[in-house]
Amino acid sequence: MYHMTSMTDPHQGQFRLSMLLYDSRYRSMTIQIIALIGFLILVFWLISNTAQNLADLGKQPSFGFMSEPAGYDINQRLLDYNSQDTHLRASLMGLLNTLLVAALGCIAATIIGVVMGVLRLSPNWIVSRLAAVYVEMFRNVPVLLWIVFTMAILIETLPAPSAFRKGEAAMKLWDTVAVTNRGVYIPEPLFSNSLGNIHLFGQSSLRFDVSLDLLAIAFVFFGGLFISRIIKRRADATQEATGDRPTTWYWRLGVVVIPTAVVLTLLGLHWGYPELKGFNFKGGTHMRNSLIALWLALSLYTGAFIAEIVRAGIMAVSKGQSEAAGALGLRSNRIMSLVILPQALRVIIPPLISNYLNLTKNSSLAIAVGYMDITGTLGGITMNQTGRELETVLLLMAVYLVISLTISGVMNWYNESVKLKER
Amino acid sequence: MKKSAFLGALTVASIAASAAVAQDASTVDQIKERGKLNCGVTTGLVGFAAPDANGQWNGFDVGVCRAVAAAVLGDANAVEFVPTTGKTRFTALASGEIDMLARNTTWTFSRDVDLKFEFVGVNYYDGQGFMVAKDLGATSAKELDGATVCIQTGTTTELNLADFFRANDMSYEPVPIETNAEAQQQYLAGACDVYTTDASGLAATRATFEDPSAHVLLPEIISKEPLGPLVRHGDNNWGDVVRWTLNALVSAEELGVTSANIGELSASAGDNPEINRLLGTEGSLGEMLGLDAGWAKRAIMAGGNYGELFAKNIGEDTPIALARGLNAQWTDGGLLYSPPFR
């Protein structure tokens, strides 16, 4: 009956005010309430001070400027945009650019990180040292310097379009790809029997075109994948029942490739190649040097951190696991993919989330290379042209908050699905 | 007991809060107390504002800062130069980090009215121009269809550019750059065909190139860019001090007062009453401004009159080699016209 003796009897005497301070049952609550009040006063003071100062300047907080014409052009536009569109639409272009570089960066950083993390544990001395050099070099230099450095290399080493005109440089890969110091021009898919677009949201700032061609291709492709899965399940069932696995790979490949190829042919797929016209290459898809520099630098930088996380995750799996798998006759690459990595993922994913968040937030350094992300549009030109610092910065903070919370939400959900199931 | 102590703390906090909200002292008093003027300039544009090898700031805009410091504090070197980018300059001025901004800033309606600033005058009449490499062969901005254009972001430049290309039904690829140095790097490496900013800035940038003659300024000037110093709303007296310091420099040139003869002219009242009023040997203009009688004399002595500042920093004998053009005195067919000192 230890519990009974350690418990004090319920307080019987009269409550006195001094007990708030001297009675240990109430003291912590008193301190917390005082701290909370102090914090609220501070917040209130900051807000009222800001509001007062803005009122003194005659600047009432207002978000009306978002619906005024932006007046500036943006080079990389994922949707249609011109300088007569609103600041809201310009911000949307910036947001899409941010999301593009963040998504590309997260994918590339993960691949680089996993490869480098595994290589760092390689028994091959040279390979593991090289991986260590990569990690230490990128981890210990500020990412802004890497971004600027990458951009400088692209600008200074690659040929300008004028070099192509003079014949000093030539296009690569049978004249289909142009690598210039303004970016890389690659062939773009074009459809001669295009199905057109669906226009959403009319003429508003959020208008959005959905390509029916893409929808059709995606539908057929994913439908094929789905059927391929059914075939696999059937094969699994047959294997369970009879012990023989029927050969199905040509079926599984066929149901994906053939319908997709048929749809592409029906749509009249052909390629648009870049061509030097006037000052620049025209046609093809233009991956700007600013995007490439930012993407490369962010992925290499974050990849170094991910490599360390992957290494730690792998080392956290006890050696007995790989020895046991080896005793079962598994080859080392299968041990890695079937035994070690699935267990290591549980350790890897939580810190991986924060690295994805870091990469996304670091993408706001884009303006250093002239990449028009949301910090460059909303937090740059729009802020500067409208002079609404407070409003734009608040909006920017809200945008980054929403992006970050979404990323951690998705990754937490994934973490739930791979973590150790305890039943 | 405890309760009252807590309420007391609350009262102290609210008094502190209201004190912080209360109006600040006048800008002139603040500067005098601080002992130096905080003047916002560019991050480095040779001829207008750039530090030399010894870290000493020099240039045409810097000259205005020094003249104001000399007028208010009596020391042309009592200036803290705060380098600002096109993006940070207005925030720096609005927040009080700097007392005045002398950073080739274009006087526009919305900056004056909506951003709550007071442009005190124009110290350089400029316009946006284009610079291209000579071997590109372009002779007019109308031939730039499809070109890649480097722009310094956060300026009126990008809006003028969008308007110009739209009006002429041409396309272009904008490359926004944060500072002049980066823009220069991209332009010289051929990552952009064209560099556009105010024509004076282009001339200044070109002067720093290894081979300035390989680059040409196209004849089109696509905008009006009256550049001038500005202060924030709320202290009209401070605005007057900066405005009339600038006017004193302009008037001094018109009246023939130079740094060479100012000692002699200010020693005693002479024949020209306007010079006397300007230099404080007659009347009490300095007192009206809240300064002493010798304010304008010190401002002019800081770096010379407007013409001397121009000739020394950006004039035809400097590498930047800008002609006076619109920036000549009204008596010489230019636009410089100071209101009278009386």
Chai-1 contact restraints between the chains, C-beta under 6 A:
chainA,res_idxA,chainB,res_idxB,connection_type,confidence,min_distance_angstrom,max_distance_angstrom,comment,restraint_id
A,I41,B,A13,contact,1.0,0.0,6.0,A-B,restraint_1
A,W45,B,A17,contact,1.0,0.0,6.0,A-B,restraint_2
A,N49,B,V21,contact,1.0,0.0,6.0,A-B,restraint_3
A,Q52,B,V21,contact,1.0,0.0,6.0,A-B,restraint_4
A,L57,B,K116,contact,1.0,0.0,6.0,A-B,restraint_5
A,G58,B,K116,contact,1.0,0.0,6.0,A-B,restraint_6
A,G71,B,L159,contact,1.0,0.0,6.0,A-B,restraint_7
A,G71,B,A162,contact,1.0,0.0,6.0,A-B,restraint_8
A,Y72,B,E158,contact,1.0,0.0,6.0,A-B,restraint_9
A,Y72,B,L159,contact,1.0,0.0,6.0,A-B,restraint_10
A,Y72,B,A162,contact,1.0,0.0,6.0,A-B,restraint_11
A,D73,B,A162,contact,1.0,0.0,6.0,A-B,restraint_12
A,D73,B,P174,contact,1.0,0.0,6.0,A-B,restraint_13
A,N75,B,E173,contact,1.0,0.0,6.0,A-B,restraint_14
A,N75,B,P174,contact,1.0,0.0,6.0,A-B,restraint_15
A,S83,B,A162,contact,1.0,0.0,6.0,A-B,restraint_16
A,I155,B,A189,contact,1.0,0.0,6.0,A-B,restraint_17
A,I155,B,A191,contact,1.0,0.0,6.0,A-B,restraint_18
A,E156,B,A189,contact,1.0,0.0,6.0,A-B,restraint_19
A,A160,B,G190,contact,1.0,0.0,6.0,A-B,restraint_20
A,S162,B,G190,contact,1.0,0.0,6.0,A-B,restraint_21
A,N181,B,A191,contact,1.0,0.0,6.0,A-B,restraint_22
A,R182,B,T148,contact,1.0,0.0,6.0,A-B,restraint_23
A,R182,B,A191,contact,1.0,0.0,6.0,A-B,restraint_24
A,G278,B,G146,contact,1.0,0.0,6.0,A-B,restraint_25
A,F279,B,G146,contact,1.0,0.0,6.0,A-B,restraint_26
A,F279,B,A147,contact,1.0,0.0,6.0,A-B,restraint_27
A,F279,B,D193,contact,1.0,0.0,6.0,A-B,restraint_28
A,N280,B,G146,contact,1.0,0.0,6.0,A-B,restraint_29
A,I367,B,E178,contact,1.0,0.0,6.0,A-B,restraint_30
A,G370,B,V175,contact,1.0,0.0,6.0,A-B,restraint_31
A,G370,B,P176,contact,1.0,0.0,6.0,A-B,restraint_32
A,G370,B,I177,contact,1.0,0.0,6.0,A-B,restraint_33
A,G380,B,T153,contact,1.0,0.0,6.0,A-B,restraint_34
A,N384,B,K87,contact,1.0,0.0,6.0,A-B,restraint_35
A,N384,B,G154,contact,1.0,0.0,6.0,A-B,restraint_36
A,G387,B,L115,contact,1.0,0.0,6.0,A-B,restraint_37
A,E389,B,T91,contact,1.0,0.0,6.0,A-B,restraint_38
